[in-house]
Amino acid sequence: MPEVDQEIALLEQEEAKKWNERRKKLPILALDFDGVIHSYVSGWKGATEIPDPPVEGAALAIACLFDAYRIVIFSARADEIANPGGRHAIAAWLAMCGIPFDDITAIKPPAFLLVDDRAICFAGHWADTMKSIREFRHYFQGEHGCGAPAVAAPNSEPQR
């Protein structure tokens, strides 16, 4: 029986390796953590304190996107030098919320797409971009360039 268990373990390892190789070939979808996945309504409480629920719809959306994209979460929390334990706290929070992911990083990766709550889409015209920068409002501050509806504001500004 030990030989059978060993053979099953080897087959499982091979399948996991093949699955990982397939995932590495998918286009990267990079998602900011605070304000995009984590609702961040309590504001910054420290790198390892992640008290709020996911943004409404985030878990389902990410689960739906997981088959087509390599999901990479980026956050200043994940910088282990500046924020010890932050990367582990994000991973634990994502697991607790049932949100699938491939990697967590403190650096925005070279990705097919980035989703960030503090970004402006560059459409090839610097004059329009400058206007968007001057008029930018975070989504919890009301209407902004993306036309997003206002939502409840967190208690403090994000620290990034």
N, C-alpha and C positions, 0 to 999 in steps of 0.2 A: 504493500500500500504506500509506503514512503516514496517509492519510485514514481508512482502515479501522481502523487501530490507534487513532487518535484517537476514532473513533466507538465502538469497543469500550470504551475507557477512560471515555468519557462515560456509556455504558450501565451500566458497573460502578459508577460514582459514584452514579448515580440509584438503582440497586438497593440500594447501601449506605445511602443516605439513607432510602429507604423502610423498610429493615430497622431502622435506628436509630429511626425514628419509631414503628414497631410496638413495639419494645422499651420505649420511654418510656411507653407506655400500660399496660404490665404492672404488677401490684401489686409493691411492693418487698419483697423478703425480705432483711433485713439480718443479716449473719453476722459475729460477732466473729472475729478472726483467730487470736490465740494461745490455745490450749486448745480451740478449736472446729474450726479447719481445720488449723493448724500444731500438731503434737502437743506442742511446747514441753517435751519431756522434759529438755532441757539447761538450761532456765531462761533468764533474760535474759542475752544476750551482747552486746547493743548493738542499736541500731535497724536496722542493715544486716546483722547476722549472724543468719541464719535457718537453723540447722544441722540441724534435725530433719525427719523425714518427715511427711506428712499424718496426721491422726487416721485410724485404720482406718475405711474406708467413706466418708470425706468426699468424695473426688474423684468417686466414682460417684454419691453422693447429690446433690451439687451439679450434676453433669452432667444427672441426671434432672430436677431442679427448674428447670433453666435455660430450658426451653421455656415454663414457666408463670409464672415470676417474673423480675423484674429483680433480679439478684444484686448487692448492694452490700456490700462488705467494710468493716468498721470496725475501727480499731485506733489506740491511742495512738502506735504506730510511724509512722503516716501523718501525724502532725503535723510538717510540714516545719520549723517554727520550733524546736520542742523536739528533734526527731529528724531532722536533715537526711539525706536519702537513704533514709529508711525507706519512704516510699510506693513509690519505684522498686524497692526491694529486695523488697517484698511482691509487686508486679506481676511481677517476674522469677521469684520463687519459684513463684507460681501458674502462670505459663507453663511453667516447667520441669516442674511436676507435672501439667500438662494440665488444670488446673482453670479452667473458664470463669467470667467475671465481667463485670459492666458498669461498676462504678466502685469506687474505694477512697477512703475518707474517714477523717478523724480524729474525726468527729462522728457520733453515732448519728443516722441519717436518720429522717424521718417515714416509717415503714414499716408495711406490713400485718402483718408479724411480725418479731420480733427473736429471734435465737438467740445466747445468751451463756452461757458457763460460770460466770459469777458473777452470776446473776440469780435472782429469786424471782418466780413468777407470782402476781400479785395477783388474788384470787378474790372481792373485794368485802367481805372481813371483816378489819378491822385487827387484831383480837385474834389471829387465825390467822397473819396476816402477821408480827406481832411475834414469835410463837413460832418461825416459820420463820427469821426473822433471827437469833434467839438460837441456834438449833440448826443453822444453815447449816454445811455441810462441803463443800469443793470435791470434785469427783468423785474425785480421786486420793487423798482422805483417807478414803474409805469411804462407807458408806451415808449419804444425806442425804435431804432432803424429796422428791426426785424418785425415790428408790429405786434410783439408779444403782449398779451394782457398782463396787467399788474397782478402780483401775488403778494402774500404776506411777507414783509421784510424781516430778515434776521435781526437779532438784537445788536449785532455789531458787524462792521465791515470785514470781509474776508482778508486774511493776511496771506499774501502770496509773494 
